[in-house]
Every structure is written in C-alpha cells, then in structure tokens.
Amino acid sequence: QLQLQESGPGLLKPSETLSLTCTVSGGSISSINYYWGWIRQPPGKGLEWIGTIYYSGSTYYNSSLRSRVTISVDTSNNQFSLRLSSVTAADTAVYYCASLPFADYYFKSWGQGTLVTVSS
Amino acid sequence: QSALTQPASVSGSPGQSITISCTGTSSDVGRYNLVSWYQQHPGKVPKVMIYEGSKRPSGTSNRFSGSKSGNTASLTISGLQAEDEADYYCCSYAGDSIYVFGSGTKVTVL
C-alpha cells in the first residue's frame, strides 16, 4: 500500500515561490504503474487539480496554472516535487499529493495534505 | 478546463436514496467514461468511492453506485446513513492526461 507525505514551508509572502515535496513509501516513484499528482483545496472551497508527472519526467499541468507550475521527480529520494512561482493570497490552500494507477484514471492514494498560507 | 458543475447541496433522510449530478462537456464527461467520485469528511483527506464511472474500489460499500448519461455523471447513495454526511467531488479525465474536478456537493443526512 502506497503512502505519501507532503512537506514544505507553511507560510509564504506574496511573490515568493512555493516549494513542496511528496515522499513516497511502500513503492517506487520509478514504477511504470503510477502517475503522481498534486491537488489543492483553498479553505472552505473545492478541489483543484494542479498537475501530474510520470516517472519518465513527462508532465501535465492545469492550463490555469501552467505558466507558474513545475512538477519534477527525484528518483534517488523516491520523491516528487511541486514549485509554484509568484504566489498570491489566492494560492492559500491545503496541498495534497496523490498517486494515479496507470490506465486507471483516478487518484487512489493521497497524502495527508499540508496547509500553505500566503500572507504579507 | 472549467470545473464540472455539481449541486451545492443534497439532503435526505436515513434509509433514503439520493443522487448527485456532475455536469461537464463533450470534451470530458461526455467523451470519456472515466469519472471518479471522492468523499471528504470535514478536515479529512478525500477518499475515492467510484472510479471509471461505476467501479467500486475494494472496501467501498455497494450502497454507492455511479452512472453516466451524455455529459452528466451521477453518484447515487442508497440506504443513506449518518456516516454518509460529507462533501462529495466528481473528477473527470479530459484527455492528454488532464483532469478536472467538480465544484463539490455537501450531503446532509436529515
């Protein structure tokens, strides 16, 4: 059973870059059997898909965030990461990492989520 | 990639059945039978209840079922129980490894 855990700073100032890491255990980030994704949820609001990466490095992003988002894989540490540049208060949210079984098209295992607040 | 449209709230009495709709377009819900549904209790992590339109993950109660007609997917909860009170989100594959979530529905058990 895959387990995922997000980590990173919980407080940022406007215009800074958000950087989060998701550590995967119980399986290999290099497995051909999974995609890896990031999803966020502003306080009191709904879920928003941010983007997805395959072990090969292929990335897929929400068009509304594409200009500011980078997702990468670190196979040596069994982690994948999210970078979101030029943050504003609108980026305040709980950020979740999740796994997507290859060819199953759904988010199966989720991390516990980490709250990132953007405030001056 | 506009969010899929869900009713803000749905309610029902214990034992009743309720249905939550999820309306997209011919580019997502209508094109692919790849809608998943997630249950989220307050302060908790979302949990998949249905995937690929109508499949239930191991351990998910058979009181939960999914279907689709045209550009609208639906989640039906039969035999409503107090523990079903939660927020529910649909999510559709939209091609090219793109996903879009619904706006979310709060289910209240009266």
Interface residues (C-beta under 8 A of the other chain):
Chain A: Y35 G37 I39 K45 G46 L47 E48 W49 T52 S58 Y60 N62 S63 S64 Y96 D104 Y105 Y106 F107 K108 W110 G111 Q112 G113
Chain B: Q1 A3 Y32 L34 S36 Y38 V45 P46 K47 V48 Y51 E52 P57 Y89 C91 Y93 D96 S97 I98 Y99 V100 F101 G102 S103 G104
